[in-house]
Amino acid sequence: MSAGFVHLHNHSDYSLLDGACRLDRLVDRAKGLGMPAIALTDHGNLFGAVEFYEIARAAGLKPILGCEVYVAHGSRLDKTRSVDGKGAYDHLVLLARNRDGYRNLMRLSSAGYLEGFHYKPRIDKELLSRHAEGLLCLSACLRGELPQLVLAGDLEGAKRAAAWYRDLFGAEFYYLEVQDHGIPDERTVAERLIDLGKSMGIPVVATNDCHYLAREDAEAHEVLLCIQTGKTMQDKDRFRFATDQVYVKSAEEMEALFHGEPAAIRNSLEVAEKCELTLDTERVQLPEFPLPPEFHDAESYLRSLAREGLSRRYGTIQPEMEHRLAYELDTICQVGYARYFLIVRDFIEFARGNGIGVGPGRGSAAGSLVSYVLGITDIDPLKFNLLFERFLNPERISMPDIDIDFDYENRGRVIEYVLEKYGRENVTQIITFGTMAARAVVRDVGRALGMSYADQDRVAKLIPGELGMTLTRALETVPELRALAQQDETMAKLIRCSLALEGLARHASTHAAGVLIAPGKLSDYVPVYRSSKGDVTTQFDMISLEKIGLLKMDFLGLRTLTVLEDASRLASESSGSAIHVKEIPLDDPATYALLSKAQTIGVFQLESSGMRELLRKVMPDTFEDIIAINALFRPGPIQSGMLDDFAKRKHGKQKVTYMHPALEPILSNTHGVIAYQDQVMQIANRLAGFSLAQGDLLRRAMGKKKPEEMARMKQTFVEGCAKNQVPNRKAQEIFDLVEKFAGYGFPRAHSAAYALLSYQCAYLKAHYPAAYMAAALTSEVGDTDRIVTLVEEARRLGISVKQPDVNRSGVGFTLEGDAVRFGLTAIKNVGRGSVLAIVAARERGGPFSSLGDLCRRVDLKAINRRVLESLVLAGACDSLGGDRAQLFETVAGSLGRAQDIAKGTSRDQVALFGAEHAIEAPEPELPLVAPWPLHERLQREREVLGFYFSDHPLSPYRSLIEARRLADTARVRESRDGAEVALIAMVSSIKTITDRNGRPMAFVTLEDFSGSVEGVTFADLYERNRAALVQSAIIEIRARVSVREDEDPKLVLQAIRAIAAGDASSGQAIHIDLTEAPGDVSLEMLRDLLSRHPGESPVYFLVRPGSDIAKTQIRARRLLVRASDELVSELKARLGERAVSLVNGAKEAVPF
């Protein structure tokens, strides 16, 4: 029987794309092998340390936290040495014996990234000398200093190195590490180190360099290394391990390997016993907050601020307000989070005091009355019935989570304030890890196996796209996927390796919003990391930071806040009266009319095609409806049919029934649908007598779906219901109902806060549409597709979007009466500094009269030839005289003359009476060059604006597109994976390549009025349609939408048809649905309007002769019109968007 063994050298998946051990499975493997402890020694980092510690403790194993560090040859600051493994660094294994060792391990790992990084995060012996306390050292694998010296034949050097490490760490805490993975050099090294250990009195310990769990995982690990290096398994020179033995072996296997040196096995247990680190995961570690002198602690200061805030918010204080506030304050102070609230309030006070927009709330924090009275949130939890316990549960204490939205442009100023207040050495951003999820891992493995894109795509597309989907679950539920896995060895290997690698960490990046505020110097509390982009972050992710009680904050930048701020300012300026969105009524009819018509492009949270469809069904007329819509529009409720139930019940098309009368007051606002997590808590409270805190525990349990816990909760629920005279069977039915929908529930507080932002956007769009669209456009400068969408929406609303103009445009999009003027910073190559210089010169001296005048008056340090050419191409210089071709030719000359004048050397200055009276010569005449043809002018305009602005090559086909009710690229960008679409678009670029069979295929960019989308045309289709797929061609396609993680949707083309010029004017008809038109529409007005557009297209009216009779189509027999964009737009403006459509006379698309 084995005497026992502990693995001390293990690499998890946090040794990114090198280790393949998931932490939970590593611990399970060690436990299954009967080992009392397990170490984690990832390469250079401590990414997984806290997570590993928690998992091992929960499994009853001793966690040993360590790191395999890289020790530089010489100074860590020397970045000139080679990185071929011989001149840059050696490996060394360090294990934390206690908290001092753990702190030193954090400092060393941090210094590796911040000071010594040169291909790897390196430390040096000088650093080791300063931070050796509390550490135990192993001499490492073949890449260690001692093994390298042994292999070089330098035994004296090896002795000197061993003596240095022994003296540094102490004879008791330095071990010579021996390994045997079947590599000859390892046996040579082991023999020499064992001899060395005996001669020097240094103990030897056996380890296995574990990179995966079981021997059969070697195949998947080879694939993982290919993913790391970008190679395929077919590459003969790819990096690979020389053995399949780097797995978690049993004690018996290790004893067999080192049967001649049993002490090396026993010493693994000895090392484990010497490592006695415990992490304090119960203590909250908040930074100090400076208090006014009259307050002795944070709790008393918080209570004082809260009472002042209660009076400020409500004026007259009701007893229930006092009671709620006291309860919340007692809970907050009891769990030790008073300082947390003071810190958050402080930086929000800074933001509000400096004109930085702050959101009304985010997440469950909006359910706290303390948050509201302190000004942290801005939505009344009493008015909207929001629950504190959903935010901070006194029966399940965890760090509160207050995420804050700041306006996008100024978020950085708030972070800078925090850096200054708490110290730059104490504040940093937070790391996050991308993992190989089901679809992503199939694509990664497929590439590594050398499979074609088409084959990778075919397999990946069979995996359902729902949240949390795993490859195992997909194999269970998708028969085609199972069949593919049995198709041939390549497919079987793809599935086999993907299953082995699924869920592993793939890369580290910076969390978009997370900020850590430590109580002191960062490296005393958390190791830090520097990314390839230079960002300094924690090495621990959000969850790990919370486990060790550190203060993390989400500082989110929300463009919507910037839009609301800018739109309010523009509306105030244009209307002459101050507009404050916080003061608008929540029952405005025009706002609900806009929402009911789904005119919500550009409106926060409400602009996707699916959301607009829901708005048309629900036709919201109360703020409660918007809260519910925000909560319900998610995959779970959509798939369950809850949205349809909600809409039908609201309009009386489906009866609302309640299983018990006590449910009605809880569910009446959502028409009997369980939309919010809060409703689960309230049901448990009202029917089963749970406290709201216990109700929150029930909600959490239902979300986790653990059978044993659910059975216990159900019994408690039913027993509680019995005490309230709810029959046993009914109680069980109610529990089952709640359990079914609990997983779909959403925090009401978050929905309410975001519904408020949605409503404010809709209000401004309804009442000040031009101001709102100008602000929305400015917020999206840099995102061409969004600019295209918003320009189209503005035009649909009848708002003229005027071209950029150096004599009228500003930095962003601005108002000109009821029109919007294009902003100059939306032009490519034209930066903010250039625009500010142009605007400043214009404000000083009035409009520019010519290009030369502009060059002479604008600060030449702010503009150059590229800027001026881009302005000309965009049409921004059209007001300076001449056409664009002429202006473009004069750019260099105008700029050169202005530079000469600035230097005082211009020949254009003629001195008649001395230099001080020099006058400028007349402006040179514009050159005689031919104007650019329309297609060239549009193409050059597109180069600098990113889209066609003044006209579009598709314009002649607009009526045809509308008549056929085809999709557009905006719809594609919102589509789910696998959706089938048809659209007419222009080929704006095409790139041909050869596939693995040597056949040509093409990648195309397709563009329409809404933007652009990438598409792929595989060989068979490309061969048949090569003539149609050319630059600038107008084509109609059928395609399947392909959505990959972290990428924009793309199209896989399935059919292509060239559109002939004659197709643009194919037979069309105007359809006017009078049932959708306003009730006061005048037929006389319609006849007069239609008569002003004579042509060849018929007009059809849709009417309903009676309330119970279907719509009837009637043709206006004596009326033929020209079915132009102008007529359709005018009709829509009078009758509404849904009342007017342009249809193909043939009613059907030509098949292709």
Sequence and secondary structure as in RCSB ss.txt:
>XXXX:A:sequence
MSAGFVHLHNHSDYSLLDGACRLDRLVDRAKGLGMPAIALTDHGNLFGAVEFYEIARAAGLKPILGCEVYVAHGS
RLDKTRSVDGKGAYDHLVLLARNRDGYRNLMRLSSAGYLEGFHYKPRIDKELLSRHAEGLLCLSACLRGELPQLV
LAGDLEGAKRAAAWYRDLFGAEFYYLEVQDHGIPDERTVAERLIDLGKSMGIPVVATNDCHYLAREDAEAHEVLL
CIQTGKTMQDKDRFRFATDQVYVKSAEEMEALFHGEPAAIRNSLEVAEKCELTLDTERVQLPEFPLPPEFHDAES
YLRSLAREGLSRRYGTIQPEMEHRLAYELDTICQVGYARYFLIVRDFIEFARGNGIGVGPGRGSAAGSLVSYVLG
ITDIDPLKFNLLFERFLNPERISMPDIDIDFDYENRGRVIEYVLEKYGRENVTQIITFGTMAARAVVRDVGRALG
MSYADQDRVAKLIPGELGMTLTRALETVPELRALAQQDETMAKLIRCSLALEGLARHASTHAAGVLIAPGKLSDY
VPVYRSSKGDVTTQFDMISLEKIGLLKMDFLGLRTLTVLEDASRLASESSGSAIHVKEIPLDDPATYALLSKAQT
IGVFQLESSGMRELLRKVMPDTFEDIIAINALFRPGPIQSGMLDDFAKRKHGKQKVTYMHPALEPILSNTHGVIA
YQDQVMQIANRLAGFSLAQGDLLRRAMGKKKPEEMARMKQTFVEGCAKNQVPNRKAQEIFDLVEKFAGYGFPRAH
SAAYALLSYQCAYLKAHYPAAYMAAALTSEVGDTDRIVTLVEEARRLGISVKQPDVNRSGVGFTLEGDAVRFGLT
AIKNVGRGSVLAIVAARERGGPFSSLGDLCRRVDLKAINRRVLESLVLAGACDSLGGDRAQLFETVAGSLGRAQD
IAKGTSRDQVALFGAEHAIEAPEPELPLVAPWPLHERLQREREVLGFYFSDHPLSPYRSLIEARRLADTARVRES
RDGAEVALIAMVSSIKTITDRNGRPMAFVTLEDFSGSVEGVTFADLYERNRAALVQSAIIEIRARVSVREDEDPK
LVLQAIRAIAAGDASSGQAIHIDLTEAPGDVSLEMLRDLLSRHPGESPVYFLVRPGSDIAKTQIRARRLLVRASD
ELVSELKARLGERAVSLVNGAKEAVPF
>XXXX:A:secstr
         B BTTSTTT  B HHHHHHHHHHTT SEEEE  BS  TTHHHHHHHHHHTT EEEEEEEEEEESS 
TT   S  SSSSSEEEEEEEE SHHHHHHHHHHHHHHHHT  SSS EE HHHHHHS TTEEEE  STTBHHHHHH
HTT HHHHHHHHHHHHHHH GGGEEEEE  SS HHHHHHHHHHHHHHHHHT  EEE   BSBSSGGGHHHHHHHH
HHHHT  TT TT    S S  B   HHHHHHHTTT HHHHHHHHHHHHH       S  B       TT SSHHH
HHHHHHHHHHHHHHSS  HHHHHHHHHHHHHHHHTT HHHHHHHHHHHHHHHHTT  B S  GGGGG HHHHHTT
S  S TTTTT  STTT  TTS      EEEEETTTHHHHHHHHHHHH GGGEEEEEEEEE  HHHHHHHHHHHTT
  HHHHHHHHHTS  STT  HHHHHHH HHHHHHHTT HHHHHHHHHHHHHTT EEEEEEEEEEEEE SS GGGT
S EEE TTS EEESS HHHHHHTTBEEEEEEEEHHHHHHHHHHHHHHHHHSS   GGGS TT HHHHHHHHTT  
TTSTT  SHHHHHHHHHH   SHHHHHHHHHH SHHHHHHTHHHHHHHHHTTSS    SSGGGHHHHGGGTT   
BHHHHHHHHHHHH   HHHHHHHHHHHHHT HHHHHHHHHHHHHHHHHTT  HHHHHHHHHHHHHHHTT B HHH
HHHHHHHHHHHHHHHHH HHHHHHHHHHHTTT HHHHHHHHHHHHHTT  EE   TTT  SS EEETTEEE  GG
GSTT  HHHHHHHHHHHHHH S  SHHHHHHHS TTT  HHHHHHHHHTTTTGGGSS HHHHHHHHHHHHHHHHH
HHHT  TTEE SS GGG EE             HHHHHHHHHHHHSS  S  TTGGGHHHHHHHT   HHHHHH 
 TT EEEEEEEEEEEEEEE TTS EEEEEEEEETTEEEEEEE HHHHHHHTTT STT EEEEEEEEE  TTS  E
EEEEEEEE  GGGGG  EEEEEETTTS TT  HHHHHHHHHTSEEEEEEEEEE SSTTS  EEEEEEEEEE   H
HHHHHHHHHH GGGEEEEETT S    
